[in-house]
Amino acid sequence: MTERLADISARIDGIRQLGAVVNAMKGIAAARAHAARAQLAAVDSYATTLATAMASALGPEAATAAREPSKPEPGKLGLLVFCAEQGFAGAFSERMLDSIGSQLTPETLFLIGTRGLTLATARGIEPVWNAAMPSHTPGLPKLADEITKAIYRQVDMNRIERLDVLYTGWHSGRPSVIRKTLFPIDLSDQPSSIGERPLTQLPVASLIDSLGMDYFHALVCKAALHAFSAENEARMEAMSAAGSQIASELETFQATLRRVRQEAITAEIIELGTGVASASTKT
């Protein structure tokens, strides 16, 4: 009985330690998700400023034409896919890889996330380029630099002519796969410019190219922030579920411990009573 009590107590201690780890992981994920959400507004504002500058440089007529929704043109399509960097995020990466389907080809796939790369490799998929997601948001601009350079190399080699980005968004406590076009640049969802085209010292084409590169970088940063936040939101959800399971198991083992202790006490009382009765009989 004593050994059984010791085993149950040890199991309870182990469950409590696991619960502490789960709570710590949940807290870290919550802090990271909060930091990413706080920075999204700044990136949105920056991208909108660049889009407005491009519209102003193009002039009212050209800007209006650029804002007309365009149908996807035929060409070699590249895919920039953001998966999970670490585990304990549920089916985060699986959902992303499943959403791509037959369009998942090694020649045009740019994959972000170490965990996602492991799952893709297990499916026989080798991306043309991959990178790890930083553990903190200050590392995302540098990642965006690396992504843009890798994509430009593939464009220069005429391997891709269009690029879509796929990442997970988190709305009302539910994940959703979001797909957007990164280039050709689409200004249809940006505010229209006011007034005539301003005077510029640079040729309009050079200015648009420069602003377009910065705008592309901003869009990659925005997608990376959304993916970073969503991964940590998914980890928070997974840790919450794990915490509930741990609490349930802890309650079960504590009830077992109380029952075993009661059984031990009852056995001791019976043993004492039996001993007293035996002594009285002999007397």
C-alpha positions in Angstrom: 0.0 0.0 0.0 2.9 2.4 0.9 4.5 1.7 -2.5 1.3 2.4 -4.3 0.9 5.7 -2.4 4.4 6.7 -3.4 3.8 5.8 -7.0 0.6 7.9 -7.2 2.3 10.9 -5.4 5.2 10.7 -7.9 2.8 10.6 -10.8 1.0 13.7 -9.4 4.3 15.6 -9.0 5.1 14.7 -12.6 1.8 16.0 -13.9 2.2 19.2 -12.0 5.6 19.8 -13.5 4.2 19.1 -16.9 1.5 21.6 -16.2 4.0 24.2 -15.3 5.8 23.7 -18.6 2.6 23.9 -20.5 1.6 27.1 -18.8 5.0 28.6 -19.5 4.7 27.7 -23.2 1.3 29.2 -23.3 2.5 32.5 -21.7 5.4 32.8 -24.2 3.1 32.1 -27.1 0.7 34.8 -25.8 3.4 37.4 -25.5 4.7 36.7 -29.0 1.3 36.8 -30.6 0.5 40.1 -28.8 3.8 41.6 -30.0 3.0 40.6 -33.6 -0.5 42.0 -33.6 0.7 45.3 -32.2 3.2 45.7 -35.1 0.7 44.8 -37.8 -0.9 48.3 -37.7 2.5 49.9 -38.3 3.3 47.6 -41.3 -0.2 48.3 -42.7 0.4 52.0 -42.5 3.8 51.8 -44.1 2.4 49.7 -47.0 -0.5 52.0 -47.5 1.9 55.0 -47.6 4.0 53.3 -50.3 1.0 52.4 -52.3 -0.3 55.9 -52.1 3.1 57.2 -53.2 3.1 54.9 -56.2 -0.4 56.0 -57.1 0.6 59.6 -56.9 3.7 59.0 -59.1 1.6 57.3 -61.7 -0.9 60.1 -61.9 -4.7 60.0 -61.6 -5.5 58.2 -64.8 -2.8 55.5 -64.6 -3.5 55.0 -60.9 -7.2 54.5 -61.6 -6.3 51.9 -64.2 -3.9 50.2 -61.8 -6.7 49.9 -59.3 -9.0 48.1 -61.6 -9.2 44.5 -60.4 -7.1 42.4 -62.7 -7.6 38.8 -63.7 -4.7 36.4 -63.0 -2.5 36.3 -66.1 -1.0 33.0 -67.3 2.6 32.5 -66.3 4.9 30.6 -64.0 3.4 30.9 -60.6 5.5 30.9 -57.5 4.2 30.2 -54.0 5.5 31.7 -50.8 4.1 29.5 -48.0 4.4 30.2 -44.2 4.2 27.1 -42.1 5.0 26.5 -38.4 8.6 27.0 -37.1 8.1 24.8 -34.0 5.8 22.0 -32.8 2.9 22.0 -30.3 0.8 24.1 -32.7 -1.8 21.5 -33.7 -2.3 20.9 -37.4 -1.0 24.3 -38.3 1.5 23.2 -41.0 -0.6 20.3 -42.2 -3.5 22.7 -42.9 -1.2 24.9 -45.0 0.3 22.1 -47.0 -3.1 20.5 -47.6 -4.5 23.8 -48.9 -2.0 24.1 -51.7 -2.8 20.7 -53.3 -1.5 20.1 -56.8 0.1 23.5 -57.0 2.8 22.4 -54.7 5.9 22.0 -56.9 9.5 22.1 -55.8 10.5 24.5 -58.6 8.3 27.3 -57.4 7.8 26.7 -53.7 9.4 29.0 -51.1 8.7 27.5 -47.7 9.1 29.3 -44.3 9.2 27.3 -41.1 11.4 24.4 -39.9 8.4 22.3 -38.7 6.7 22.8 -42.0 9.8 21.8 -43.9 10.0 18.6 -42.0 6.4 17.7 -42.8 6.9 18.7 -46.5 10.0 16.5 -46.7 8.0 13.6 -45.3 5.5 14.1 -48.1 8.3 14.0 -50.7 8.3 17.8 -51.3 11.6 19.7 -51.5 11.1 23.5 -51.9 13.4 25.5 -54.1 14.2 27.7 -51.0 13.4 27.6 -47.4 14.1 29.5 -44.2 13.4 29.4 -40.5 10.9 31.7 -38.9 12.6 34.0 -36.3 11.7 33.4 -32.6 10.9 37.1 -32.1 9.3 39.8 -34.3 12.4 42.0 -34.6 13.9 39.3 -36.8 11.1 39.4 -39.4 12.3 42.3 -41.5 15.6 40.5 -42.0 13.7 37.4 -43.0 11.7 39.5 -45.5 15.0 40.7 -47.0 16.2 37.1 -47.4 12.8 36.1 -49.0 12.8 38.9 -51.5 16.4 38.2 -52.5 15.5 34.5 -53.1 12.4 35.4 -55.1 14.3 37.9 -57.2 16.9 35.3 -58.1 14.2 33.0 -59.3 12.6 35.8 -61.3 16.0 36.6 -62.9 16.3 33.0 -63.9 12.8 33.1 -65.5 11.5 30.4 -63.2 8.5 32.4 -61.9 6.5 35.3 -63.4 3.9 35.6 -60.7 3.9 35.1 -56.9 1.2 34.3 -54.4 1.6 34.2 -50.6 -0.2 31.8 -48.4 -0.3 32.2 -44.6 -2.7 31.6 -41.7 -4.8 34.3 -40.3 -6.6 34.2 -37.0 -10.1 35.6 -36.7 -12.6 35.2 -33.9 -10.5 32.4 -32.4 -10.4 30.4 -35.6 -7.6 29.9 -38.1 -8.1 30.5 -41.8 -5.8 30.1 -44.8 -5.3 33.4 -46.6 -4.0 33.7 -50.1 -2.9 36.9 -51.8 -1.0 38.0 -54.8 2.3 39.7 -54.2 3.3 40.5 -57.7 2.3 41.7 -60.2 1.5 44.5 -57.7 -2.2 45.0 -57.2 -3.3 48.5 -56.1 -7.0 47.8 -56.4 -7.5 47.7 -52.6 -5.6 50.9 -51.9 -7.0 54.4 -51.5 -7.0 56.6 -54.6 -4.6 59.6 -54.8 -5.8 63.1 -54.8 -4.7 65.8 -57.2 -2.2 65.7 -60.1 1.0 63.8 -60.3 3.7 65.6 -58.2 7.0 66.7 -59.8 9.8 64.2 -59.3 13.5 64.3 -60.0 13.7 60.6 -60.8 12.2 59.1 -64.0 8.7 57.8 -63.2 9.7 54.2 -64.1 12.7 54.2 -61.8 10.7 55.7 -59.0 7.9 53.2 -59.4 10.4 50.3 -59.4 12.0 51.6 -56.2 8.7 52.1 -54.4 7.4 48.8 -55.7 10.4 46.9 -54.2 9.8 48.6 -50.9 6.0 47.8 -51.2 6.8 44.2 -51.9 9.0 44.0 -48.9 6.3 45.5 -46.7 3.8 42.9 -48.0 6.2 40.1 -47.2 6.7 41.6 -43.7 2.9 41.8 -43.2 2.4 38.2 -44.2 5.2 37.1 -42.0 3.7 38.9 -39.0 0.3 37.4 -39.6 1.9 33.9 -39.9 4.0 34.5 -36.7 1.0 35.6 -34.8 -1.2 32.8 -36.0 1.3 30.1 -35.2 1.5 31.4 -31.6 -2.2 31.7 -31.4 -2.4 28.0 -32.5 0.2 27.1 -29.9 -1.9 28.9 -27.2 -4.9 27.0 -28.2 -3.0 23.7 -28.2 -1.5 24.5 -24.8 -4.9 25.4 -23.4 -6.3 22.1 -24.5 -3.3 20.3 -23.0 -3.7 22.3 -19.8 -7.3 21.2 -19.5 -6.3 17.6 -20.0 -3.6 17.9 -17.4 -6.0 19.4 -14.9 -8.4 16.6 -15.5 -5.7 13.9 -15.0 -4.4 15.7 -11.9 -7.9 15.7 -10.4 -8.3 12.0 -11.2 -5.0 11.1 -9.6 -5.7 13.2 -6.6 -9.0 11.4 -6.1 -7.2 8.1 -6.4 -4.6 9.2 -3.9 -7.4 10.2 -1.4 -9.1 6.8 -1.9 -5.8 4.8 -1.5 -5.0 6.8 1.7 -8.5 6.1 3.0 -8.0 2.4 2.2 -4.7 2.4 4.0 -6.2 4.1 7.1 -9.1 1.7 7.1 -6.7 -1.3 6.8 -4.6 0.0 9.7 -7.7 0.5 11.9 -8.9 -3.0 11.0 -5.4 -4.4 11.8 -5.3 -2.5 15.1 -8.8 -3.7 16.0 -7.9 -7.3 15.1 -4.8 -7.1 17.2 -6.7 -5.7 20.2 -9.4 -8.4 19.9 -6.8 -11.1 19.6 -5.0 -9.8 22.7 -8.3 -9.7 24.7 -9.1 -13.3 23.7 -5.7 -14.6 24.9 -6.2 -12.8 28.2 
